[in-house]
């Protein structure tokens, strides 16, 4: 049976994105995938040696939402390899990439398209019910938490290791972008709506 007041006239508490049929473009499920006239697999045809700045300029938030209007994710990783590195050096780096001390950076972007959140008495009642169910669950844990290792057996870092860490700190950026989010409060006396053009949250680790 539904939870909340029967008089709740809000049909959808959360609406995001819009209808689109572009989610198959440039994917392995595209109709043209596996065409006989092309001898190169589709997943390799679209892979180019794009520069970091070029990718961020062309694959912007608007481009990402064209395929998946409600939610889009993009992950970019860059490892700077010196131009004088040969194939043998690359093989050695591949075996121990963690200790190579090459400059690296990564960017993970989450983009949420135009979204509407309708907050009513029924929405609050349903949310409280879900929280109560989560709080009172009696399932056995799926995994056993491992105790964090203690300081026993650890050695102090050398000066060379400290210098390498100071000179090359991997940069990882997580970015959440909300485009045209809006919040509507519903009550018996009416409703109040507020919205933003864009909200951007960035975390760097």
Biotite code that builds the C-alpha atoms (Angstrom):
import biotite.structure as struc

atoms = struc.array([
    struc.Atom([0.000, 0.000, 0.000], chain_id="A", res_id=1, res_name="UNK", atom_name="CA", element="C"),
    struc.Atom([1.276, 3.516, -0.727], chain_id="A", res_id=2, res_name="UNK", atom_name="CA", element="C"),
    struc.Atom([2.882, 5.499, 2.062], chain_id="A", res_id=3, res_name="UNK", atom_name="CA", element="C"),
    struc.Atom([1.926, 9.109, 2.671], chain_id="A", res_id=4, res_name="UNK", atom_name="CA", element="C"),
    struc.Atom([-1.175, 11.197, 2.456], chain_id="A", res_id=5, res_name="UNK", atom_name="CA", element="C"),
    struc.Atom([-3.738, 10.023, -0.140], chain_id="A", res_id=6, res_name="UNK", atom_name="CA", element="C"),
    struc.Atom([-4.349, 13.668, -1.041], chain_id="A", res_id=7, res_name="UNK", atom_name="CA", element="C"),
    struc.Atom([-0.750, 14.067, -2.308], chain_id="A", res_id=8, res_name="UNK", atom_name="CA", element="C"),
    struc.Atom([-1.176, 15.318, -5.882], chain_id="A", res_id=9, res_name="UNK", atom_name="CA", element="C"),
    struc.Atom([2.517, 15.129, -6.806], chain_id="A", res_id=10, res_name="UNK", atom_name="CA", element="C"),
    struc.Atom([2.970, 12.361, -9.365], chain_id="A", res_id=11, res_name="UNK", atom_name="CA", element="C"),
    struc.Atom([6.771, 12.441, -9.695], chain_id="A", res_id=12, res_name="UNK", atom_name="CA", element="C"),
    struc.Atom([9.069, 13.441, -6.871], chain_id="A", res_id=13, res_name="UNK", atom_name="CA", element="C"),
    struc.Atom([12.192, 13.522, -9.042], chain_id="A", res_id=14, res_name="UNK", atom_name="CA", element="C"),
    struc.Atom([12.389, 14.374, -12.734], chain_id="A", res_id=15, res_name="UNK", atom_name="CA", element="C"),
    struc.Atom([15.683, 14.595, -14.619], chain_id="A", res_id=16, res_name="UNK", atom_name="CA", element="C"),
    struc.Atom([16.738, 14.848, -18.248], chain_id="A", res_id=17, res_name="UNK", atom_name="CA", element="C"),
    struc.Atom([14.469, 14.418, -21.235], chain_id="A", res_id=18, res_name="UNK", atom_name="CA", element="C"),
    struc.Atom([13.591, 11.822, -23.842], chain_id="A", res_id=19, res_name="UNK", atom_name="CA", element="C"),
    struc.Atom([16.407, 11.095, -26.294], chain_id="A", res_id=20, res_name="UNK", atom_name="CA", element="C"),
    struc.Atom([17.420, 8.372, -28.736], chain_id="A", res_id=21, res_name="UNK", atom_name="CA", element="C"),
    struc.Atom([21.100, 9.306, -28.980], chain_id="A", res_id=22, res_name="UNK", atom_name="CA", element="C"),
    struc.Atom([22.335, 6.980, -26.243], chain_id="A", res_id=23, res_name="UNK", atom_name="CA", element="C"),
    struc.Atom([23.381, 4.364, -28.820], chain_id="A", res_id=24, res_name="UNK", atom_name="CA", element="C"),
    struc.Atom([25.576, 6.702, -30.871], chain_id="A", res_id=25, res_name="UNK", atom_name="CA", element="C"),
    struc.Atom([29.272, 5.761, -30.939], chain_id="A", res_id=26, res_name="UNK", atom_name="CA", element="C"),
    struc.Atom([28.617, 2.673, -28.839], chain_id="A", res_id=27, res_name="UNK", atom_name="CA", element="C"),
    struc.Atom([29.013, -1.044, -29.451], chain_id="A", res_id=28, res_name="UNK", atom_name="CA", element="C"),
    struc.Atom([25.219, -1.299, -29.782], chain_id="A", res_id=29, res_name="UNK", atom_name="CA", element="C"),
    struc.Atom([24.997, 1.183, -32.650], chain_id="A", res_id=30, res_name="UNK", atom_name="CA", element="C"),
    struc.Atom([23.250, -0.227, -35.763], chain_id="A", res_id=31, res_name="UNK", atom_name="CA", element="C"),
    struc.Atom([26.344, 0.253, -37.943], chain_id="A", res_id=32, res_name="UNK", atom_name="CA", element="C"),
    struc.Atom([28.544, -1.808, -35.615], chain_id="A", res_id=33, res_name="UNK", atom_name="CA", element="C"),
    struc.Atom([30.080, -4.827, -37.359], chain_id="A", res_id=34, res_name="UNK", atom_name="CA", element="C"),
    struc.Atom([29.635, -3.535, -40.905], chain_id="A", res_id=35, res_name="UNK", atom_name="CA", element="C"),
    struc.Atom([31.502, -5.688, -43.420], chain_id="A", res_id=36, res_name="UNK", atom_name="CA", element="C"),
    struc.Atom([32.946, -2.733, -45.332], chain_id="A", res_id=37, res_name="UNK", atom_name="CA", element="C"),
    struc.Atom([35.064, -1.748, -42.332], chain_id="A", res_id=38, res_name="UNK", atom_name="CA", element="C"),
    struc.Atom([37.912, -3.982, -41.207], chain_id="A", res_id=39, res_name="UNK", atom_name="CA", element="C"),
    struc.Atom([38.653, -1.950, -38.063], chain_id="A", res_id=40, res_name="UNK", atom_name="CA", element="C"),
    struc.Atom([36.598, -2.674, -34.944], chain_id="A", res_id=41, res_name="UNK", atom_name="CA", element="C"),
    struc.Atom([34.330, 0.209, -33.985], chain_id="A", res_id=42, res_name="UNK", atom_name="CA", element="C"),
    struc.Atom([35.780, 0.444, -30.492], chain_id="A", res_id=43, res_name="UNK", atom_name="CA", element="C"),
    struc.Atom([39.175, 1.181, -32.095], chain_id="A", res_id=44, res_name="UNK", atom_name="CA", element="C"),
    struc.Atom([37.972, 3.538, -34.834], chain_id="A", res_id=45, res_name="UNK", atom_name="CA", element="C"),
    struc.Atom([36.822, 6.132, -32.311], chain_id="A", res_id=46, res_name="UNK", atom_name="CA", element="C"),
    struc.Atom([39.995, 6.042, -30.248], chain_id="A", res_id=47, res_name="UNK", atom_name="CA", element="C"),
    struc.Atom([42.230, 8.972, -31.068], chain_id="A", res_id=48, res_name="UNK", atom_name="CA", element="C"),
    struc.Atom([45.292, 10.441, -29.424], chain_id="A", res_id=49, res_name="UNK", atom_name="CA", element="C"),
    struc.Atom([43.400, 13.402, -28.025], chain_id="A", res_id=50, res_name="UNK", atom_name="CA", element="C"),
    struc.Atom([45.123, 15.938, -25.875], chain_id="A", res_id=51, res_name="UNK", atom_name="CA", element="C"),
    struc.Atom([43.795, 16.581, -22.391], chain_id="A", res_id=52, res_name="UNK", atom_name="CA", element="C"),
    struc.Atom([42.739, 20.170, -23.142], chain_id="A", res_id=53, res_name="UNK", atom_name="CA", element="C"),
    struc.Atom([41.218, 19.191, -26.492], chain_id="A", res_id=54, res_name="UNK", atom_name="CA", element="C"),
    struc.Atom([39.099, 16.510, -24.834], chain_id="A", res_id=55, res_name="UNK", atom_name="CA", element="C"),
    struc.Atom([37.797, 18.872, -22.158], chain_id="A", res_id=56, res_name="UNK", atom_name="CA", element="C"),
    struc.Atom([37.010, 21.520, -24.765], chain_id="A", res_id=57, res_name="UNK", atom_name="CA", element="C"),
    struc.Atom([35.133, 19.234, -27.149], chain_id="A", res_id=58, res_name="UNK", atom_name="CA", element="C"),
    struc.Atom([33.559, 16.823, -24.657], chain_id="A", res_id=59, res_name="UNK", atom_name="CA", element="C"),
    struc.Atom([31.937, 19.439, -22.444], chain_id="A", res_id=60, res_name="UNK", atom_name="CA", element="C"),
    struc.Atom([28.910, 19.114, -20.186], chain_id="A", res_id=61, res_name="UNK", atom_name="CA", element="C"),
    struc.Atom([26.463, 19.863, -22.997], chain_id="A", res_id=62, res_name="UNK", atom_name="CA", element="C"),
    struc.Atom([28.028, 17.202, -25.221], chain_id="A", res_id=63, res_name="UNK", atom_name="CA", element="C"),
    struc.Atom([27.857, 14.613, -22.452], chain_id="A", res_id=64, res_name="UNK", atom_name="CA", element="C"),
    struc.Atom([24.158, 15.237, -21.814], chain_id="A", res_id=65, res_name="UNK", atom_name="CA", element="C"),
    struc.Atom([23.269, 14.845, -25.495], chain_id="A", res_id=66, res_name="UNK", atom_name="CA", element="C"),
    struc.Atom([23.587, 11.057, -25.179], chain_id="A", res_id=67, res_name="UNK", atom_name="CA", element="C"),
    struc.Atom([22.322, 10.620, -21.609], chain_id="A", res_id=68, res_name="UNK", atom_name="CA", element="C"),
    struc.Atom([20.272, 13.716, -20.670], chain_id="A", res_id=69, res_name="UNK", atom_name="CA", element="C"),
    struc.Atom([19.618, 12.712, -17.049], chain_id="A", res_id=70, res_name="UNK", atom_name="CA", element="C"),
    struc.Atom([23.095, 11.660, -15.885], chain_id="A", res_id=71, res_name="UNK", atom_name="CA", element="C"),
    struc.Atom([26.471, 11.524, -17.620], chain_id="A", res_id=72, res_name="UNK", atom_name="CA", element="C"),
    struc.Atom([29.927, 10.502, -16.441], chain_id="A", res_id=73, res_name="UNK", atom_name="CA", element="C"),
    struc.Atom([33.324, 11.118, -18.002], chain_id="A", res_id=74, res_name="UNK", atom_name="CA", element="C"),
    struc.Atom([36.708, 9.904, -16.770], chain_id="A", res_id=75, res_name="UNK", atom_name="CA", element="C"),
    struc.Atom([40.000, 11.184, -18.188], chain_id="A", res_id=76, res_name="UNK", atom_name="CA", element="C"),
    struc.Atom([43.435, 9.952, -17.149], chain_id="A", res_id=77, res_name="UNK", atom_name="CA", element="C"),
    struc.Atom([46.714, 11.376, -18.365], chain_id="A", res_id=78, res_name="UNK", atom_name="CA", element="C"),
    struc.Atom([50.232, 10.037, -17.866], chain_id="A", res_id=79, res_name="UNK", atom_name="CA", element="C"),
    struc.Atom([53.061, 12.236, -19.138], chain_id="A", res_id=80, res_name="UNK", atom_name="CA", element="C"),
    struc.Atom([55.656, 10.046, -20.839], chain_id="A", res_id=81, res_name="UNK", atom_name="CA", element="C"),
    struc.Atom([58.923, 11.746, -21.876], chain_id="A", res_id=82, res_name="UNK", atom_name="CA", element="C"),
    struc.Atom([59.559, 11.871, -25.615], chain_id="A", res_id=83, res_name="UNK", atom_name="CA", element="C"),
    struc.Atom([62.960, 10.193, -25.264], chain_id="A", res_id=84, res_name="UNK", atom_name="CA", element="C"),
    struc.Atom([61.500, 7.018, -23.717], chain_id="A", res_id=85, res_name="UNK", atom_name="CA", element="C"),
    struc.Atom([61.953, 3.948, -25.929], chain_id="A", res_id=86, res_name="UNK", atom_name="CA", element="C"),
    struc.Atom([59.974, 0.751, -26.208], chain_id="A", res_id=87, res_name="UNK", atom_name="CA", element="C"),
    struc.Atom([62.243, -1.086, -23.768], chain_id="A", res_id=88, res_name="UNK", atom_name="CA", element="C"),
    struc.Atom([61.802, 1.673, -21.205], chain_id="A", res_id=89, res_name="UNK", atom_name="CA", element="C"),
    struc.Atom([58.033, 1.491, -21.643], chain_id="A", res_id=90, res_name="UNK", atom_name="CA", element="C"),
    struc.Atom([58.114, -2.237, -20.964], chain_id="A", res_id=91, res_name="UNK", atom_name="CA", element="C"),
    struc.Atom([59.988, -1.627, -17.720], chain_id="A", res_id=92, res_name="UNK", atom_name="CA", element="C"),
    struc.Atom([57.567, 1.144, -16.743], chain_id="A", res_id=93, res_name="UNK", atom_name="CA", element="C"),
    struc.Atom([54.616, -1.144, -17.386], chain_id="A", res_id=94, res_name="UNK", atom_name="CA", element="C"),
    struc.Atom([55.997, -3.695, -14.942], chain_id="A", res_id=95, res_name="UNK", atom_name="CA", element="C"),
    struc.Atom([56.393, -1.139, -12.157], chain_id="A", res_id=96, res_name="UNK", atom_name="CA", element="C"),
    struc.Atom([54.297, 1.877, -13.102], chain_id="A", res_id=97, res_name="UNK", atom_name="CA", element="C"),
    struc.Atom([53.578, 2.809, -9.494], chain_id="A", res_id=98, res_name="UNK", atom_name="CA", element="C"),
    struc.Atom([57.257, 3.496, -8.833], chain_id="A", res_id=99, res_name="UNK", atom_name="CA", element="C"),
    struc.Atom([57.921, 5.289, -12.129], chain_id="A", res_id=100, res_name="UNK", atom_name="CA", element="C"),
    struc.Atom([57.294, 8.774, -10.632], chain_id="A", res_id=101, res_name="UNK", atom_name="CA", element="C"),
    struc.Atom([55.895, 10.021, -13.947], chain_id="A", res_id=102, res_name="UNK", atom_name="CA", element="C"),
    struc.Atom([53.530, 13.010, -13.722], chain_id="A", res_id=103, res_name="UNK", atom_name="CA", element="C"),
    struc.Atom([49.908, 11.867, -13.810], chain_id="A", res_id=104, res_name="UNK", atom_name="CA", element="C"),
    struc.Atom([46.484, 13.399, -13.375], chain_id="A", res_id=105, res_name="UNK", atom_name="CA", element="C"),
    struc.Atom([42.892, 12.266, -13.536], chain_id="A", res_id=106, res_name="UNK", atom_name="CA", element="C"),
    struc.Atom([39.516, 13.972, -13.828], chain_id="A", res_id=107, res_name="UNK", atom_name="CA", element="C"),
    struc.Atom([36.171, 12.344, -13.080], chain_id="A", res_id=108, res_name="UNK", atom_name="CA", element="C"),
    struc.Atom([33.112, 14.367, -14.062], chain_id="A", res_id=109, res_name="UNK", atom_name="CA", element="C"),
    struc.Atom([29.489, 13.716, -13.109], chain_id="A", res_id=110, res_name="UNK", atom_name="CA", element="C"),
    struc.Atom([26.896, 15.830, -14.886], chain_id="A", res_id=111, res_name="UNK", atom_name="CA", element="C"),
    struc.Atom([23.206, 15.848, -13.970], chain_id="A", res_id=112, res_name="UNK", atom_name="CA", element="C"),
    struc.Atom([20.858, 17.332, -16.541], chain_id="A", res_id=113, res_name="UNK", atom_name="CA", element="C"),
    struc.Atom([17.906, 19.617, -15.818], chain_id="A", res_id=114, res_name="UNK", atom_name="CA", element="C"),
    struc.Atom([16.382, 18.101, -12.678], chain_id="A", res_id=115, res_name="UNK", atom_name="CA", element="C"),
    struc.Atom([13.290, 18.885, -10.647], chain_id="A", res_id=116, res_name="UNK", atom_name="CA", element="C"),
    struc.Atom([12.871, 17.804, -7.039], chain_id="A", res_id=117, res_name="UNK", atom_name="CA", element="C"),
    struc.Atom([9.327, 17.976, -5.653], chain_id="A", res_id=118, res_name="UNK", atom_name="CA", element="C"),
    struc.Atom([9.239, 17.906, -1.863], chain_id="A", res_id=119, res_name="UNK", atom_name="CA", element="C"),
    struc.Atom([5.852, 17.174, -0.387], chain_id="A", res_id=120, res_name="UNK", atom_name="CA", element="C"),
    struc.Atom([4.403, 15.472, 2.687], chain_id="A", res_id=121, res_name="UNK", atom_name="CA", element="C"),
    struc.Atom([4.184, 12.211, 0.785], chain_id="A", res_id=122, res_name="UNK", atom_name="CA", element="C"),
    struc.Atom([7.822, 12.432, -0.322], chain_id="A", res_id=123, res_name="UNK", atom_name="CA", element="C"),
    struc.Atom([8.998, 13.039, 3.254], chain_id="A", res_id=124, res_name="UNK", atom_name="CA", element="C"),
    struc.Atom([6.893, 10.153, 4.549], chain_id="A", res_id=125, res_name="UNK", atom_name="CA", element="C"),
    struc.Atom([8.301, 7.753, 1.956], chain_id="A", res_id=126, res_name="UNK", atom_name="CA", element="C"),
    struc.Atom([11.871, 8.871, 2.665], chain_id="A", res_id=127, res_name="UNK", atom_name="CA", element="C"),
    struc.Atom([11.385, 8.323, 6.413], chain_id="A", res_id=128, res_name="UNK", atom_name="CA", element="C"),
    struc.Atom([9.993, 4.860, 5.759], chain_id="A", res_id=129, res_name="UNK", atom_name="CA", element="C"),
    struc.Atom([13.046, 3.907, 3.686], chain_id="A", res_id=130, res_name="UNK", atom_name="CA", element="C"),
    struc.Atom([15.385, 5.239, 6.388], chain_id="A", res_id=131, res_name="UNK", atom_name="CA", element="C"),
    struc.Atom([13.578, 3.218, 9.044], chain_id="A", res_id=132, res_name="UNK", atom_name="CA", element="C"),
    struc.Atom([13.866, 0.066, 6.940], chain_id="A", res_id=133, res_name="UNK", atom_name="CA", element="C"),
    struc.Atom([17.587, 0.669, 6.459], chain_id="A", res_id=134, res_name="UNK", atom_name="CA", element="C"),
    struc.Atom([18.072, 1.279, 10.175], chain_id="A", res_id=135, res_name="UNK", atom_name="CA", element="C"),
    struc.Atom([16.208, -1.869, 11.252], chain_id="A", res_id=136, res_name="UNK", atom_name="CA", element="C"),
    struc.Atom([17.597, -4.362, 8.739], chain_id="A", res_id=137, res_name="UNK", atom_name="CA", element="C"),
    struc.Atom([18.876, -7.655, 10.177], chain_id="A", res_id=138, res_name="UNK", atom_name="CA", element="C"),
    struc.Atom([20.821, -9.072, 7.250], chain_id="A", res_id=139, res_name="UNK", atom_name="CA", element="C"),
    struc.Atom([24.203, -10.628, 7.844], chain_id="A", res_id=140, res_name="UNK", atom_name="CA", element="C"),
    struc.Atom([27.084, -8.494, 6.527], chain_id="A", res_id=141, res_name="UNK", atom_name="CA", element="C"),
    struc.Atom([28.218, -9.509, 3.051], chain_id="A", res_id=142, res_name="UNK", atom_name="CA", element="C"),
    struc.Atom([31.891, -9.084, 3.886], chain_id="A", res_id=143, res_name="UNK", atom_name="CA", element="C"),
    struc.Atom([33.934, -8.992, 7.054], chain_id="A", res_id=144, res_name="UNK", atom_name="CA", element="C"),
    struc.Atom([35.674, -5.727, 7.662], chain_id="A", res_id=145, res_name="UNK", atom_name="CA", element="C"),
    struc.Atom([39.417, -6.095, 7.859], chain_id="A", res_id=146, res_name="UNK", atom_name="CA", element="C"),
    struc.Atom([41.298, -4.349, 10.613], chain_id="A", res_id=147, res_name="UNK", atom_name="CA", element="C"),
    struc.Atom([43.581, -1.571, 9.440], chain_id="A", res_id=148, res_name="UNK", atom_name="CA", element="C"),
    struc.Atom([47.274, -2.485, 9.610], chain_id="A", res_id=149, res_name="UNK", atom_name="CA", element="C"),
    struc.Atom([49.169, -1.112, 12.555], chain_id="A", res_id=150, res_name="UNK", atom_name="CA", element="C"),
    struc.Atom([52.514, 0.676, 12.603], chain_id="A", res_id=151, res_name="UNK", atom_name="CA", element="C"),
    struc.Atom([54.405, -2.555, 13.250], chain_id="A", res_id=152, res_name="UNK", atom_name="CA", element="C"),
    struc.Atom([56.890, -3.377, 10.508], chain_id="A", res_id=153, res_name="UNK", atom_name="CA", element="C"),
    struc.Atom([56.760, 0.051, 8.878], chain_id="A", res_id=154, res_name="UNK", atom_name="CA", element="C"),
    struc.Atom([60.001, 1.832, 8.089], chain_id="A", res_id=155, res_name="UNK", atom_name="CA", element="C"),
    struc.Atom([60.689, 5.536, 7.793], chain_id="A", res_id=156, res_name="UNK", atom_name="CA", element="C"),
    struc.Atom([60.824, 6.837, 4.191], chain_id="A", res_id=157, res_name="UNK", atom_name="CA", element="C"),
    struc.Atom([64.186, 7.775, 2.745], chain_id="A", res_id=158, res_name="UNK", atom_name="CA", element="C"),
    struc.Atom([65.053, 11.306, 1.644], chain_id="A", res_id=159, res_name="UNK", atom_name="CA", element="C"),
    struc.Atom([64.798, 10.227, -2.008], chain_id="A", res_id=160, res_name="UNK", atom_name="CA", element="C"),
    struc.Atom([61.293, 8.876, -1.478], chain_id="A", res_id=161, res_name="UNK", atom_name="CA", element="C"),
    struc.Atom([60.226, 12.089, 0.261], chain_id="A", res_id=162, res_name="UNK", atom_name="CA", element="C"),
    struc.Atom([61.634, 14.216, -2.585], chain_id="A", res_id=163, res_name="UNK", atom_name="CA", element="C"),
    struc.Atom([59.802, 12.117, -5.163], chain_id="A", res_id=164, res_name="UNK", atom_name="CA", element="C"),
    struc.Atom([56.521, 12.505, -3.305], chain_id="A", res_id=165, res_name="UNK", atom_name="CA", element="C"),
    struc.Atom([56.958, 16.273, -2.983], chain_id="A", res_id=166, res_name="UNK", atom_name="CA", element="C"),
    struc.Atom([57.885, 16.744, -6.648], chain_id="A", res_id=167, res_name="UNK", atom_name="CA", element="C"),
    struc.Atom([55.195, 14.502, -8.111], chain_id="A", res_id=168, res_name="UNK", atom_name="CA", element="C"),
    struc.Atom([51.850, 14.494, -6.358], chain_id="A", res_id=169, res_name="UNK", atom_name="CA", element="C"),
    struc.Atom([49.204, 12.776, -8.493], chain_id="A", res_id=170, res_name="UNK", atom_name="CA", element="C"),
    struc.Atom([46.254, 15.104, -8.959], chain_id="A", res_id=171, res_name="UNK", atom_name="CA", element="C"),
    struc.Atom([42.781, 13.596, -8.975], chain_id="A", res_id=172, res_name="UNK", atom_name="CA", element="C"),
    struc.Atom([39.803, 15.887, -9.400], chain_id="A", res_id=173, res_name="UNK", atom_name="CA", element="C"),
    struc.Atom([36.169, 14.903, -8.864], chain_id="A", res_id=174, res_name="UNK", atom_name="CA", element="C"),
    struc.Atom([33.607, 17.306, -10.278], chain_id="A", res_id=175, res_name="UNK", atom_name="CA", element="C"),
    struc.Atom([29.819, 17.284, -9.944], chain_id="A", res_id=176, res_name="UNK", atom_name="CA", element="C"),
    struc.Atom([27.813, 19.661, -12.128], chain_id="A", res_id=177, res_name="UNK", atom_name="CA", element="C"),
    struc.Atom([24.083, 20.257, -11.814], chain_id="A", res_id=178, res_name="UNK", atom_name="CA", element="C"),
    struc.Atom([22.475, 22.061, -14.748], chain_id="A", res_id=179, res_name="UNK", atom_name="CA", element="C"),
    struc.Atom([19.257, 23.975, -14.045], chain_id="A", res_id=180, res_name="UNK", atom_name="CA", element="C"),
    struc.Atom([18.331, 22.226, -10.782], chain_id="A", res_id=181, res_name="UNK", atom_name="CA", element="C"),
    struc.Atom([15.053, 23.261, -9.181], chain_id="A", res_id=182, res_name="UNK", atom_name="CA", element="C"),
    struc.Atom([13.296, 22.534, -5.900], chain_id="A", res_id=183, res_name="UNK", atom_name="CA", element="C"),
    struc.Atom([9.542, 22.797, -5.392], chain_id="A", res_id=184, res_name="UNK", atom_name="CA", element="C"),
    struc.Atom([8.025, 22.734, -1.899], chain_id="A", res_id=185, res_name="UNK", atom_name="CA", element="C"),
    struc.Atom([4.408, 21.575, -1.819], chain_id="A", res_id=186, res_name="UNK", atom_name="CA", element="C"),
    struc.Atom([2.029, 22.306, 1.034], chain_id="A", res_id=187, res_name="UNK", atom_name="CA", element="C"),
    struc.Atom([-1.692, 22.490, 1.532], chain_id="A", res_id=188, res_name="UNK", atom_name="CA", element="C"),
    struc.Atom([-1.614, 26.246, 1.089], chain_id="A", res_id=189, res_name="UNK", atom_name="CA", element="C"),
    struc.Atom([0.302, 26.235, -2.188], chain_id="A", res_id=190, res_name="UNK", atom_name="CA", element="C"),
    struc.Atom([3.816, 25.666, -3.435], chain_id="A", res_id=191, res_name="UNK", atom_name="CA", element="C"),
    struc.Atom([7.153, 27.468, -3.519], chain_id="A", res_id=192, res_name="UNK", atom_name="CA", element="C"),
    struc.Atom([9.668, 26.922, -6.331], chain_id="A", res_id=193, res_name="UNK", atom_name="CA", element="C"),
    struc.Atom([13.349, 27.892, -6.458], chain_id="A", res_id=194, res_name="UNK", atom_name="CA", element="C"),
    struc.Atom([16.048, 27.070, -8.976], chain_id="A", res_id=195, res_name="UNK", atom_name="CA", element="C"),
    struc.Atom([19.613, 27.688, -10.095], chain_id="A", res_id=196, res_name="UNK", atom_name="CA", element="C"),
    struc.Atom([21.170, 28.040, -13.510], chain_id="A", res_id=197, res_name="UNK", atom_name="CA", element="C"),
    struc.Atom([24.118, 25.847, -12.576], chain_id="A", res_id=198, res_name="UNK", atom_name="CA", element="C"),
    struc.Atom([25.734, 24.355, -9.488], chain_id="A", res_id=199, res_name="UNK", atom_name="CA", element="C"),
    struc.Atom([29.311, 23.108, -9.551], chain_id="A", res_id=200, res_name="UNK", atom_name="CA", element="C"),
    struc.Atom([31.087, 21.091, -6.840], chain_id="A", res_id=201, res_name="UNK", atom_name="CA", element="C"),
    struc.Atom([34.795, 20.255, -7.111], chain_id="A", res_id=202, res_name="UNK", atom_name="CA", element="C"),
    struc.Atom([36.999, 18.105, -4.885], chain_id="A", res_id=203, res_name="UNK", atom_name="CA", element="C"),
    struc.Atom([40.702, 17.608, -5.422], chain_id="A", res_id=204, res_name="UNK", atom_name="CA", element="C"),
    struc.Atom([42.660, 14.821, -3.770], chain_id="A", res_id=205, res_name="UNK", atom_name="CA", element="C"),
])
